[in-house]
Amino acid sequence: MVTNDVSSGTAFAELRRTIANLERDIANGPIVPVVTPEEIRRHLTSRYDFSKPMVLDDAVADTEQMLRTWQVQITHPRYFGLFNPSVTLASVIADTLVAMYNPQLAAWRTSPAANEIERHTLGWLAAKFGLPANTLASFTSGGAEANLSAVIAALTRAFPDCAEGGLRQLAASPAVYLTKEAHHSFEKIAHMTGLGGGALRKVGIGRDLKMDLGDLAKRIAEDRRNGFAPFMVIATAGTTGAGVIDPLPEMARFCRSENLWLHVDAAWGGAAIISPRLGVHLAGISDADSITCDAHKWFSVPMGAGMFFCRHPDAVRAAFRAETSYMPDKMDGSIMDGPTLDPYTTSVQWSRRFIGLKLFLSLAQHGESGYIEMIEHQARMGDVLRESLKRTGWHIVNSTPLPLVCFTREGLDTAQFLAALYERQIAWMSEVRLGGGAPVLRACVTSFRTSERDVEGVVREMSTLV
Ligand SMILES: Cc1ncc(COP(=O)(O)O)c(C=O)c1O
């Protein structure tokens, strides 16, 4: 198993020791906090009125204590929750470096090293996805911003005039196709872009929770007949609820034949592309027009680190064009052997944090092989969890190669069960309604530190609660 090895190297030695101690303490401590808002507010009010300076060490120690006691410990090996990962040591050091140098990545000229490091890292992953060399990519605050970028780029390509005239001048109302298992960020995006929630067409799903392609074709034909303008289809590669991967090759073929933009939201599942065992399940992603993949999910770096990839650089440039007199002039190209770009002209953000360093440094330390090991280890732990649950009388209700298990048993009251699980600090997991059905339990392996012993122990203790 990949661990945050602190024995080698002297850089940030103290920080490395602190992190190692913290990891150990978190793993040995509680997972679920017991606290009320009043308790925290009383503490804050009594100590932090900011009327006079405090000794920094005291404030840091107190803040750390608050974090230690008053949060769900998502880096705990028995946290089986939403896709919040344990983090690599390299990525924590990277975030510290970023805070210290505080580079501003909006313009290439201001931060050449940081911009090129991001470009290099994104280029590596774009190639893994099988995207063309001219793919335009950027780091984002997260998957929601990456999904937003996709919808804006797709809209701009399909309706070039909307950049100036807005959606209201379009002759036909644009429509986007996705399933109800897709991420809820698209609801907000529909609102933010002015498409409106009504533009989101919820395509049917099969019993396997994957998009029903027959229904997709039917809905699009119907909409065209009724004067709407279908322009985009959203596939999810690893749904939030059940880890399901939509049929990417068939969707890619369909979208190409219908001249529709295919966006693949692979916020969590995208990292699987580097794994020989799991990457096959993402076949077809290379034909996507755009892809969302979060480094702060399965690449195990701290939040917020999303990524947006698009094979249509012109659409991205048109979508995010910006000209101002107060930004530095463009490079004249004389000292470089290739074109550069200013990220503020190709993405949503203006001031930009150096998001990509944590993925870059972490990849540098662990290498592709280390990452494959991390990802495949977690997939194996998912299998162990599945098998162990089956053996002890639970019914598995989802099917995915990813380490996300949804399960239930006869007569289970999920809310009551979870309350008992939390109270006894056995693990953190959650409930979900798949396809609108009854609530079931949802456990996702998100930590590269989760061991077989952790999984077996949790399942054993769960048996005592039913
Ligand atoms: C499939 C999917 N897409 C998008 C997102 C949103 O990502 P973020 O939380 O990084 O904005 C998530 C978050 O869990 C997700 O599961």
The ligand as an SDF file (V2000), in Angstrom:
LIG
                    3D

 16 16  0  0  0  0  0  0  0  0999 V2000
  -20.1150   12.9540  -10.7480 C   0  0  0  0  0  0  0  0  0  0  0  0
  -19.7770   14.2530  -10.0720 C   0  0  0  0  0  0  0  0  0  0  0  0
  -19.6840   15.3690  -10.8090 N   0  0  0  0  0  0  0  0  0  0  0  0
  -19.4090   16.5630  -10.2580 C   0  0  0  0  0  0  0  0  0  0  0  0
  -19.1860   16.6800   -8.9080 C   0  0  0  0  0  0  0  0  0  0  0  0
  -18.8980   18.0170   -8.3290 C   0  0  0  0  0  0  0  0  0  0  0  0
  -17.5660   18.1050   -8.0190 O   0  0  0  0  0  0  0  0  0  0  0  0
  -17.0160   19.1880   -6.9870 P   0  0  0  0  0  0  0  0  0  0  0  0
  -17.5760   18.8120   -5.6690 O   0  0  0  0  0  0  0  0  0  0  0  0
  -15.5510   19.0030   -7.1000 O   0  0  0  0  0  0  0  0  0  0  0  0
  -17.4650   20.5180   -7.4520 O   0  0  0  0  0  0  0  0  0  0  0  0
  -19.2570   15.5340   -8.0950 C   0  0  0  0  0  0  0  0  0  0  0  0
  -19.0310   15.6260   -6.6380 C   0  0  0  0  0  0  0  0  0  0  0  0
  -19.0680   14.6860   -5.9090 O   0  0  0  0  0  0  0  0  0  0  0  0
  -19.5640   14.2980   -8.6910 C   0  0  0  0  0  0  0  0  0  0  0  0
  -19.6780   13.1810   -7.9720 O   0  0  0  0  0  0  0  0  0  0  0  0
  1  2  1  0
  2  3  1  0
  2 15  2  0
  3  4  2  0
  4  5  1  0
  5  6  1  0
  5 12  2  0
  6  7  1  0
  7  8  1  0
  8  9  2  0
  8 10  1  0
  8 11  1  0
 12 13  1  0
 12 15  1  0
 13 14  2  0
 15 16  1  0
M  END
$$$$
